[in-house]
Amino acid sequence: MSEAVFFSDTNHKGKSKALGPGRYVLAEDFNDIISSVRVPAGWTVTLFDGRDFDGARVELTSDASSLDGRINDRTSSILITAAEAGGAPSPGEGAVRNSVHVVYSLA
């Protein structure tokens, strides 16, 4: 798996969106609907309830079949980092490293 996958329902069901390393602000149709996540080995996915990578947050280093009791249906921005070959985390590639992407819709 080379992308983290976000699902609208628990148990990795419902609409989904796959994202690679980077910083993402969620648009209205993707905002506040994430209920489960698949996280590739060695990656870290941080979910924030604030649109500016602030507020309540949950850090995931493995799959989460349910975000109930944590940040279920409240995610507004996401930070995804992947371990590079040397083991250091990377928040993105090249010039995209410090950019913020807007995610528009679930597939």
Secondary structure, 3 states (H helix, E strand, C coil): CCCEEEEEECCCEEEEEEECCEEEEECCCCCCCCCEEECCCCEEEEEECCCCCCCCEEEECCCECCCCCCCCCCCCEEEEEEECCCCCEECCCHHHHHCEEEECCCC
